[in-house]
Amino acid sequence: MRGGTEEDFRGWSIIGLMSENLHNKDLDELVDLIIEWAEERGIDNPILQYAKVNEEVGEIAHELTRDRKNSMELVDALGDSFVTLIILTSILGFDVKGVIASAYSVIKDRKGKTVDGTFIKDE
């Protein structure tokens, strides 16, 4: 990792969360805070929000293709990707937990095999 060891980074992230009093929040609370944040800022255009999702996912690709699996930039891009998807889901009028539950219900019994670390579903 650039700028320190993985242990340094993990310690920093926990300290950062605790200092902002976010460490003890559950996922539902964080989702609500993210949606509230977006509404307060008038973020309501699904096309523009989709562009933000793509931008953040592109940042994940940028870090992974440079083998920076423990970088602060990767953690930032992963978090931002979640945030942008949560906001897009909300803009479209869907319940975040419902969307995730729906996706899981589709994959939970899926059969297939893993090849080179990637799951390939049976047809």
PyRosetta script that sets phi, psi and omega in degrees:
from pyrosetta import init, pose_from_sequence

init()
pose = pose_from_sequence("MRGGTEEDFRGWSIIGLMSENLHNKDLDELVDLIIEWAEERGIDNPILQYAKVNEEVGEIAHELTRDRKNSMELVDALGDSFVTLIILTSILGFDVKGVIASAYSVIKDRKGKTVDGTFIKDE")
pose.set_psi(1, 140.1)
pose.set_omega(1, 177.7)
pose.set_phi(2, -75.0)
pose.set_psi(2, 139.4)
pose.set_omega(2, 173.2)
pose.set_phi(3, 77.9)
pose.set_psi(3, 16.1)
pose.set_omega(3, 177.6)
pose.set_phi(4, 147.6)
pose.set_psi(4, 174.8)
pose.set_omega(4, -179.9)
pose.set_phi(5, -85.7)
pose.set_psi(5, 166.8)
pose.set_omega(5, 176.7)
pose.set_phi(6, -59.1)
pose.set_psi(6, -38.8)
pose.set_omega(6, 178.3)
pose.set_phi(7, -61.9)
pose.set_psi(7, -41.4)
pose.set_omega(7, 177.1)
pose.set_phi(8, -59.3)
pose.set_psi(8, -44.9)
pose.set_omega(8, -178.1)
pose.set_phi(9, -63.5)
pose.set_psi(9, -48.6)
pose.set_omega(9, -178.3)
pose.set_phi(10, -59.7)
pose.set_psi(10, -40.8)
pose.set_omega(10, 177.4)
pose.set_phi(11, -64.0)
pose.set_psi(11, -41.3)
pose.set_omega(11, 179.4)
pose.set_phi(12, -61.9)
pose.set_psi(12, -43.7)
pose.set_omega(12, -175.8)
pose.set_phi(13, -64.9)
pose.set_psi(13, -39.0)
pose.set_omega(13, 178.7)
pose.set_phi(14, -67.9)
pose.set_psi(14, -43.3)
pose.set_omega(14, 178.4)
pose.set_phi(15, -62.1)
pose.set_psi(15, -42.8)
pose.set_omega(15, 178.9)
pose.set_phi(16, -60.0)
pose.set_psi(16, -44.0)
pose.set_omega(16, 179.0)
pose.set_phi(17, -65.6)
pose.set_psi(17, -43.0)
pose.set_omega(17, -178.3)
pose.set_phi(18, -66.2)
pose.set_psi(18, -38.0)
pose.set_omega(18, -177.6)
pose.set_phi(19, -67.2)
pose.set_psi(19, -26.1)
pose.set_omega(19, 178.4)
pose.set_phi(20, -96.4)
pose.set_psi(20, 7.4)
pose.set_omega(20, 179.2)
pose.set_phi(21, 58.9)
pose.set_psi(21, 33.1)
pose.set_omega(21, 179.0)
pose.set_phi(22, -104.0)
pose.set_psi(22, -13.7)
pose.set_omega(22, -175.3)
pose.set_phi(23, -59.6)
pose.set_psi(23, -35.1)
pose.set_omega(23, -176.0)
pose.set_phi(24, -93.2)
pose.set_psi(24, 2.7)
pose.set_omega(24, 179.5)
pose.set_phi(25, -79.9)
pose.set_psi(25, 140.8)
pose.set_omega(25, 174.9)
pose.set_phi(26, -86.9)
pose.set_psi(26, 171.8)
pose.set_omega(26, -174.5)
pose.set_phi(27, -60.3)
pose.set_psi(27, -39.7)
pose.set_omega(27, 178.5)
pose.set_phi(28, -59.6)
pose.set_psi(28, -42.0)
pose.set_omega(28, 179.0)
pose.set_phi(29, -64.8)
pose.set_psi(29, -42.5)
pose.set_omega(29, 179.8)
pose.set_phi(30, -65.0)
pose.set_psi(30, -41.2)
pose.set_omega(30, 177.1)
pose.set_phi(31, -59.4)
pose.set_psi(31, -45.5)
pose.set_omega(31, 179.0)
pose.set_phi(32, -60.7)
pose.set_psi(32, -41.5)
pose.set_omega(32, 179.1)
pose.set_phi(33, -64.8)
pose.set_psi(33, -40.0)
pose.set_omega(33, 179.3)
pose.set_phi(34, -64.4)
pose.set_psi(34, -46.2)
pose.set_omega(34, -179.7)
pose.set_phi(35, -64.0)
pose.set_psi(35, -42.6)
pose.set_omega(35, 177.7)
pose.set_phi(36, -61.2)
pose.set_psi(36, -43.6)
pose.set_omega(36, 178.6)
pose.set_phi(37, -57.9)
pose.set_psi(37, -46.0)
pose.set_omega(37, -178.8)
pose.set_phi(38, -66.4)
pose.set_psi(38, -41.2)
pose.set_omega(38, 179.7)
pose.set_phi(39, -64.6)
pose.set_psi(39, -39.9)
pose.set_omega(39, 179.2)
pose.set_phi(40, -62.1)
pose.set_psi(40, -26.6)
pose.set_omega(40, -178.1)
pose.set_phi(41, -99.3)
pose.set_psi(41, 4.5)
pose.set_omega(41, 177.5)
pose.set_phi(42, 68.9)
pose.set_psi(42, 27.3)
pose.set_omega(42, 178.2)
pose.set_phi(43, -78.9)
pose.set_psi(43, 105.6)
pose.set_omega(43, -173.1)
pose.set_phi(44, -145.0)
pose.set_psi(44, 9.9)
pose.set_omega(44, -178.3)
pose.set_phi(45, -100.1)
pose.set_psi(45, 109.8)
pose.set_omega(45, -175.4)
pose.set_phi(46, -64.3)
pose.set_psi(46, -33.3)
pose.set_omega(46, -179.9)
pose.set_phi(47, -67.6)
pose.set_psi(47, -46.3)
pose.set_omega(47, 178.6)
pose.set_phi(48, -66.8)
pose.set_psi(48, -35.3)
pose.set_omega(48, 178.6)
pose.set_phi(49, -68.7)
pose.set_psi(49, -37.1)
pose.set_omega(49, 175.8)
pose.set_phi(50, -61.3)
pose.set_psi(50, -38.7)
pose.set_omega(50, 176.8)
pose.set_phi(51, -61.2)
pose.set_psi(51, -39.0)
pose.set_omega(51, 177.9)
pose.set_phi(52, -64.9)
pose.set_psi(52, -40.4)
pose.set_omega(52, 177.0)
pose.set_phi(53, -57.0)
pose.set_psi(53, -49.4)
pose.set_omega(53, -179.5)
pose.set_phi(54, -61.4)
pose.set_psi(54, -39.4)
pose.set_omega(54, 178.6)
pose.set_phi(55, -60.2)
pose.set_psi(55, -47.2)
pose.set_omega(55, -177.6)
pose.set_phi(56, -68.6)
pose.set_psi(56, -40.1)
pose.set_omega(56, 177.2)
pose.set_phi(57, -64.3)
pose.set_psi(57, -35.3)
pose.set_omega(57, 175.1)
pose.set_phi(58, -61.7)
pose.set_psi(58, -35.2)
pose.set_omega(58, 177.3)
pose.set_phi(59, -67.5)
pose.set_psi(59, -33.4)
pose.set_omega(59, 174.3)
pose.set_phi(60, -62.1)
pose.set_psi(60, -48.4)
pose.set_omega(60, 179.5)
pose.set_phi(61, -58.5)
pose.set_psi(61, -41.9)
pose.set_omega(61, 179.8)
pose.set_phi(62, -56.5)
pose.set_psi(62, -46.8)
pose.set_omega(62, -178.3)
pose.set_phi(63, -70.9)
pose.set_psi(63, -44.0)
pose.set_omega(63, -177.2)
pose.set_phi(64, -66.1)
pose.set_psi(64, -39.3)
pose.set_omega(64, -178.8)
pose.set_phi(65, -71.5)
pose.set_psi(65, -11.7)
pose.set_omega(65, 175.4)
pose.set_phi(66, -105.3)
pose.set_psi(66, 13.1)
pose.set_omega(66, 178.4)
pose.set_phi(67, 56.1)
pose.set_psi(67, 39.5)
pose.set_omega(67, 178.6)
pose.set_phi(68, -104.0)
pose.set_psi(68, 63.6)
pose.set_omega(68, -173.6)
pose.set_phi(69, -75.0)
pose.set_psi(69, -11.3)
pose.set_omega(69, -180.0)
pose.set_phi(70, -121.1)
pose.set_psi(70, 20.2)
pose.set_omega(70, -175.6)
pose.set_phi(71, -83.0)
pose.set_psi(71, 152.9)
pose.set_omega(71, 173.4)
pose.set_phi(72, -60.6)
pose.set_psi(72, -35.6)
pose.set_omega(72, -179.2)
pose.set_phi(73, -63.7)
pose.set_psi(73, -37.2)
pose.set_omega(73, 178.0)
pose.set_phi(74, -67.3)
pose.set_psi(74, -44.6)
pose.set_omega(74, 178.2)
pose.set_phi(75, -60.4)
pose.set_psi(75, -42.7)
pose.set_omega(75, 177.9)
pose.set_phi(76, -61.1)
pose.set_psi(76, -45.3)
pose.set_omega(76, -179.4)
pose.set_phi(77, -65.9)
pose.set_psi(77, -39.2)
pose.set_omega(77, 177.0)
pose.set_phi(78, -63.5)
pose.set_psi(78, -47.9)
pose.set_omega(78, 178.8)
pose.set_phi(79, -61.6)
pose.set_psi(79, -45.1)
pose.set_omega(79, 179.3)
pose.set_phi(80, -63.5)
pose.set_psi(80, -35.0)
pose.set_omega(80, 177.6)
pose.set_phi(81, -64.0)
pose.set_psi(81, -45.1)
pose.set_omega(81, 176.1)
pose.set_phi(82, -58.8)
pose.set_psi(82, -47.7)
pose.set_omega(82, -177.9)
pose.set_phi(83, -59.9)
pose.set_psi(83, -46.3)
pose.set_omega(83, -178.2)
pose.set_phi(84, -65.9)
pose.set_psi(84, -35.5)
pose.set_omega(84, 177.0)
pose.set_phi(85, -69.7)
pose.set_psi(85, -38.7)
pose.set_omega(85, 176.8)
pose.set_phi(86, -61.3)
pose.set_psi(86, -45.5)
pose.set_omega(86, 180.0)
pose.set_phi(87, -64.3)
pose.set_psi(87, -44.2)
pose.set_omega(87, 178.5)
pose.set_phi(88, -60.7)
pose.set_psi(88, -43.9)
pose.set_omega(88, 178.4)
pose.set_phi(89, -58.0)
pose.set_psi(89, -44.0)
pose.set_omega(89, 179.5)
pose.set_phi(90, -66.3)
pose.set_psi(90, -44.6)
pose.set_omega(90, 179.1)
pose.set_phi(91, -56.4)
pose.set_psi(91, -39.1)
pose.set_omega(91, -178.0)
pose.set_phi(92, -78.8)
pose.set_psi(92, -3.2)
pose.set_omega(92, 175.1)
pose.set_phi(93, 85.6)
pose.set_psi(93, 15.6)
pose.set_omega(93, 178.1)
pose.set_phi(94, -97.1)
pose.set_psi(94, 154.9)
pose.set_omega(94, 174.8)
pose.set_phi(95, -85.8)
pose.set_psi(95, 126.3)
pose.set_omega(95, -175.8)
pose.set_phi(96, -58.1)
pose.set_psi(96, -50.3)
pose.set_omega(96, -179.3)
pose.set_phi(97, -61.9)
pose.set_psi(97, -38.4)
pose.set_omega(97, 178.5)
pose.set_phi(98, -64.1)
pose.set_psi(98, -40.5)
pose.set_omega(98, 179.0)
pose.set_phi(99, -64.3)
pose.set_psi(99, -44.1)
pose.set_omega(99, 179.4)
pose.set_phi(100, -65.9)
pose.set_psi(100, -43.4)
pose.set_omega(100, 178.7)
pose.set_phi(101, -61.8)
pose.set_psi(101, -39.8)
pose.set_omega(101, 178.4)
pose.set_phi(102, -62.2)
pose.set_psi(102, -45.0)
pose.set_omega(102, 179.3)
pose.set_phi(103, -63.3)
pose.set_psi(103, -42.4)
pose.set_omega(103, -179.9)
pose.set_phi(104, -64.9)
pose.set_psi(104, -38.8)
pose.set_omega(104, -179.5)
pose.set_phi(105, -63.2)
pose.set_psi(105, -27.5)
pose.set_omega(105, 177.9)
pose.set_phi(106, -75.7)
pose.set_psi(106, -39.0)
pose.set_omega(106, -173.6)
pose.set_phi(107, -92.5)
pose.set_psi(107, -19.0)
pose.set_omega(107, -168.9)
pose.set_phi(108, -58.3)
pose.set_psi(108, -34.2)
pose.set_omega(108, -178.8)
pose.set_phi(109, -107.9)
pose.set_psi(109, 11.1)
pose.set_omega(109, -177.7)
pose.set_phi(110, -64.8)
pose.set_psi(110, 136.8)
pose.set_omega(110, 178.3)
pose.set_phi(111, -104.5)
pose.set_psi(111, 149.5)
pose.set_omega(111, 179.0)
pose.set_phi(112, 169.1)
pose.set_psi(112, -159.0)
pose.set_omega(112, -179.9)
pose.set_phi(113, -142.5)
pose.set_psi(113, 159.9)
pose.set_omega(113, 177.5)
pose.set_phi(114, -103.3)
pose.set_psi(114, 126.4)
pose.set_omega(114, 179.4)
pose.set_phi(115, -125.2)
pose.set_psi(115, 121.9)
pose.set_omega(115, -179.9)
pose.set_phi(116, 52.4)
pose.set_psi(116, 38.9)
pose.set_omega(116, 176.8)
pose.set_phi(117, 81.2)
pose.set_psi(117, 7.5)
pose.set_omega(117, 179.4)
pose.set_phi(118, -121.2)
pose.set_psi(118, 131.2)
pose.set_omega(118, 179.4)
pose.set_phi(119, -78.6)
pose.set_psi(119, 129.9)
pose.set_omega(119, 178.0)
pose.set_phi(120, -117.7)
pose.set_psi(120, 115.4)
pose.set_omega(120, -176.4)
pose.set_phi(121, -75.3)
pose.set_psi(121, 148.7)
pose.set_omega(121, 173.3)
pose.set_phi(122, -68.9)
pose.set_psi(122, 146.8)
pose.set_omega(122, 178.2)
pose.set_phi(123, -80.9)
pose.dump_pdb("model.pdb")
